Amino acid sequence: MTQRGDAAEPDRARPESPGPESPGATSPGGSFGAVPRETEPMVQLLAPSGERVEHAHFRFDGDDRTIAGLLRDMVLARRIDTEATALQRQGELGLWSPLLGQEAAQVGSGRAFGPNDVAFPTYREHGVAWAMGIDPLTLLGLFRGVSLGGWDPAELRFNLYTVVIGSQTLHATGYAMGIQRDGRVGNDDGTDAATIAYFGDGASSQGDVNEAFVFAASANAPVVFFCQNNQWAISEPTSLQTRVPLYQRAHGFGFPGVRVDGNDVLAVHAVTEWALRRAHAGEGPTLVEAYTYRMGAHTTSDDPSKYREDDELEHWRSRDPIDRVKTYLLGNQTIDQQWLDDLAAESDRLAEHLRRGCRELADPSLADSFTTTYAEEHAPLAAQAAEYAEYVASFGDPDAEVTR
């Protein structure tokens, strides 16, 4: 299995929370009319041209070798996505949710996790899963229909994919409240923990998400709400969902909101680290709006050409999260063509692992579902299992598996 790159170490000495007057922070005096989305200030540390830029309140302190590791993660996350999309087109997966264009938002935030932090994803956080150590082949099991997610959330601190839109934000908030009650905030002794709830701009309209905001604010829970605003809730643009930029919603619930350039892996990492430090210190929730773009389809059952223009897509191609990092690292000679060639070869090996492994994933046994539903024996389900066993036996082949 391909190994992951090294994660950047968090710097605990970076600036405190930005004041409300700072770019990207919630301001009580902010406009509450319809705001042109790209005119809103946002945290950026690496411009689309590949040039480093300064920000008054945030900085990325990793060295260029660490940035090269982030580039590697993004390239491999994109290859996972490319191969899974192809497998779906070949009939090997029932569905796939592409992440194309959102690699920086996912890798940057995933690499900012502390050793005790826990992720609550949607169904698109393939880059976060990679950063957290999930074998991407395991992700395919869900979309092939042979598992509900085959990894251990307790071991890997990455919960199972959530298809019900927005419900994971309540799960993350409840878990964070449990962290509080376990006394694992405000200690500064390596035991502090927090949760990150991932969701999209469309999910921000769900009642579950807003209820999670209320609970998190009321309990001052150590949770980071990480919204990947990719501009489209399937076929509905963000501009039809909200009259204010999404990060400003946090102010109404009583906690900070920050908009970050979601195609800038350095800025995403810095802002996520800051939000997690707030949570660890007992300062409560934060809403991070990663302003990015879904360059592909919502899922492989979607045709985005029916609802968005080609020039919009080209506008965002020029802001590709991988290209800007590659340009920066080539410019300062941290990497060269040989490095890129080696990465391409590694990417090919990962793709082969996915293609071969996907076809080898075992079909589930219907009989097993009776033993994996409850942790302890459940009498009604045990009776159903016995009935099913009798039904299978009626076919005269004790090894037969009836699936319908």
N, C-alpha and C positions, 0 to 999 in steps of 0.2 A: 504493500500500500504506500502511495506517495506520502511523504512526511510534510508537515506544515512548517512554515517559516517561523523565525523567532518573533515574539511579540515585543513591542516597545514597552519599556518599564515606565510606570507612571511616575511623574515628578510631583511630590507632595508640596513643593515650595512655590508652586505657581500662584498667580494672583487670585484673590478672593472673588466672590460673586460680582459680576459687573453691575454697576448702578443702572437705574432705569433710563438714564440718558444715553447709555452706550448703544452703539449699533447692534441690532439683533436682539436686544433685551426688551422685555415688556415695559411699556411706558404708560402710566395712568393717563397721560395727556395725548395718547396716540389717536390717530384718525379712526373713526368707526364707520366711515363710509366705504364705498367700493374702492379698494386700493389697487393700483396697477401692480401686479405681483412682483415683477422683476425690478421695480423701483424701490421696494422695501429693502432696508439695510440687512445684510447678513454677514456672518463671520466667514472670512475667506483668508487662507494662508498660502495657497498655491493657485495662481491665476490660470485660466485656460491656456495661456501662452507658455506655461511651464515656469514662470518666474515666481520666486518666493515673495510674499507680501507681508507686511507687519500689521498686527492688530493691537489695539490698546489694551485689551483684556485677556486675550488668548494667544498661546503660542504652542508650537509643537517642538519638543525638546529632544526628540530622537535624532540620531545621526543619519547620514545618508545611507549607510548599510541597512539601518532599520527601515528606511523608506523603500529601499530595494526589496526588502522582505514583504512590505505591503503591496508593492507592484506585483511581486510573484503571486501573492494570495489573490489579487484581483484578476490576474490573467488566468489562473487556474479555476477560480470561481466562474469566470465567463466560459471557460471550456466545459466545465460541468454542465452549465446551462445549455450550451450549444449541443452537446451530445445528448442530453436528456430530451431536448426539443426534437432532434433527429430521431431518437428512439420512439417518441410518440408518433411522429409522422410515419414510421415504419410499422406501427401497430403493436409495438412492444410495451407501451405505456398507454393507459386510458386517457390521461390528461397530464399536462405539465404547466406550471406557473413560471414563466420566464422572469429572470432578474436583469436582463440586458439593460445596461445604463445605470443600474443602482449598485454597482460593485463597490464604489467608494463609501457609500452610506453604510453598507453592510460590513465590509472588512474594517473600515475605520472604527466603527462602534464596537464590533466584535473583538478587536484587538485592544480595546480600552478596558475590558473587564478586569476586575480584581480577582484574586484567587477564591473568593467566597460569593461572588455575584452570580445571579441566576437569570437566564433568559427565558422569556415567554414569547415565542414567535407566532407569526401567522402561518401561511403555507408557502411563502416566497423567500424566506430568509436562508437561502442556500449558502450565501457567502458568510453569514454569521455562523451557520452550522459548520462550515469548513474551518473557520477561525476557532471554534470551540472544540474541534477534534472529532467531529462526526464523519465517519466514512460516507462519502456521498452516495455510494452504492446503497446504503441503508435508506437514504431518502427516497430512492426509486421504488422501494417496496410499497410505500403508501400509494404512489401514483400507478403502480402496476396492479394494485389490488390484492397483494399477497400479505400485507401486514398493515397495522395501524400506526407504524413507526417502531422500528426495532432496536432503538437504543435506550439506555438507562438514564432517565432524566436526573436521578439523584447523583449518579457518578459523573456525568458530563455537564451538569448544571445548564442543560439546554432541554427545555420541555418539549413534548410532542407537538407536532404541527397542529394548528387550530384552524379548522375550516369554517366554523361558525363565526361570522364577522364580528370582531370586537370583543368576544367573550374573554379572550386571554388577558385583557387589561384588568378585568375584575380578579382573575386568578393571580395575576402579578401583584395586585394591590393587597389581596388577602394574604398572600405569602409574605409580602413586605411587613404587614401588620404582625405576622407571626415572628418575623425577625426582630421586631421591636420588643415583643413580649419575651423573647429569649435573651434580651439584653445585649444584642449584637450590633448596637449603634452607639456612636459617641465614645468609644473606648480607646481608639488610636493604638491598639495593641495587636493588630493583625487579625482580629476576630470580626471586625465590622463587615457587614454585608448589605447588599441591596438587590433589587430586581430591575430588569429592563423589560418593558412591555412594548413590543413592536406592533405597529399597525399602519394602515395607509390613510390617505386623505379621505377616501370614501368612508372608511370605518369611523372617522371622527364625527360623522353624522349619526352614528348609532347611539341608542340610549345606554348601552352597556359602557361605552367609553366615557360618556359624561357622568354616569354613576360612579365609575372608577375614579374620576377626577374629584368628585364630591367626597368619597370615602378617604382617598389619599390625602386630600387637603385637611379634612376634619381630624384625621389621625396623625397628620404630619408624617406619613409613612415614607420609608426609604425606597422610593420607586422612581425610576426614570421612564417617562412616557416618550417613546421614540417614534415619531410619525415620519414615515417616508412619503413625503408629498411628491408623488410622481406625476402629478397634474391631471390624472384621469382616473375616476372611479368607474372602471370599465369604460363606458362610452360617455360619461358625464364629466365635464371639466370642473376643476375645483372652483372656478369663478361662479358656477351655479349652485355650489353647496354652501358658500360662506360669503358674508359681506366684509369680513376682515381677514387678514392673513392668519393662518391657523395658529401660529405661535402666540398671537395676542389673546387667544381664548384663555390661556392660563391665568391671565390677570383676573378674570372674572371669578375664578375659583380660589384665588389667593396664593398662587405660587408662581415662580418665574417661568418665563417662556423665552426661548432663544431660537432664532432662525439661523441655520448654518448652510453654507454651500454644500449640498449633498453630493456633488461631484468632486469635491475636494477632500481626499482621504485624510490629509493632515488636519484640516479644520474639524472634520467630523470626529477624529480621534481626540483632539484637544477639548472640544466641547463636551463630548461624552465623558471623558475623564473628570472634567470639572463637575458635571452633574452627578456623577457617582460619588465624588468626594463630598459634595453637599449631603447626599443621602447617608453616606457612612458617618458623617459628623453629627447626624441627627437634625439636619436643617430641612428635611422634608422633600417633597416631590419636585420634579422639574419636567417641563415639556420641551423637548427638542424637536423642532421641525427641520428635517433634512430636505432641503429644496432640491429636488432632482427630477429625473424624467424617465418614464418607462419607454424605452426605444422599441421594444417589441410589443407583442400582444398581451392583453390581460391574462389570458390563458391560451392554450393551443386551440381552444374552441372559439376564439374571438378573432375578428378581422378588423384591425384598427384602421385600415384604409377607408372604412365606411364612415368614420366620424372624425378624422383629423387630416390636416393638409400635409402634403409632402414638404412644404417649406418649413413647417414647424419642426418636423423631424430633422431636417438638415440644420436648422438653427441649433438644435441640441447635439447633433453629431460633432459640431465644432467645439463642444464642451465635454467631450468624451472623458470620463474619469481616468481611464488608463493612459490615453495619449498624453495628457498633461504631465503625469508622473514620469512617463518614459522620456519625454522631452527634457524635463528637468535633470534626470539622472544621466542621460546621454550628454547633455550640455556641460555638466561638471565632471564628466568622465568617471563617474562611479560605476557605470556599467558600459559594456561595449557590445558589438555585434555578436561576439562569441557567447557572452552572457545571455543575450536574447535567443541565440540558437539553442543553447542548453536548456533554456526555459521552454522553448517550443518542443524540444524532444521530451522533456518531462511532461508537458501538456499532452503530447501524443500518447505517452504511456498511461496517463490517467484516463484518457478517453478510451483506450483499449480495455482498461480495468472495468470501466462502466459498461461498455458494449458486451463484453464477455460475461461479466457478472450479472447483468440484468437478465440475460437469457437463462442463466443458471439459477435464478431465484426460485426456490421451491414453492409450488402451489400450497396453500394452506389446507389442512384437514378440517372438514366441518366438525368432526368429532372433537377436535381440540378446542373449539369455541366454547364448549360447555365447561371446560376446566380453566379457562383463562378469563372468564367474565368477572368472577368474584374471588377475592383473596382466600376466603374460607368456603367450605362446602355450603351450598345453598339447596335446600330440600326440593323446592319446585323445579329448579334447573337440573338437579340430579335425576328427577323423575323424567324430565324431557330427554336427558341423555340416554336413559335406559330405553325409552321408547324409540329413540333414533337408532340405537344399537340393534334393537329387535327388528326394526325396519330394514336395516342394512343386511342383517342375517337372513332375511326372507328371500334375498336374491341368490342364496346358496353359495356365495363366494365370501368367505370370512375376511378376505383382503380387499373386498370391493369398497370403494368410497363413493357414496351417493352425494351429489352436490346440488341436486334440485328435486 
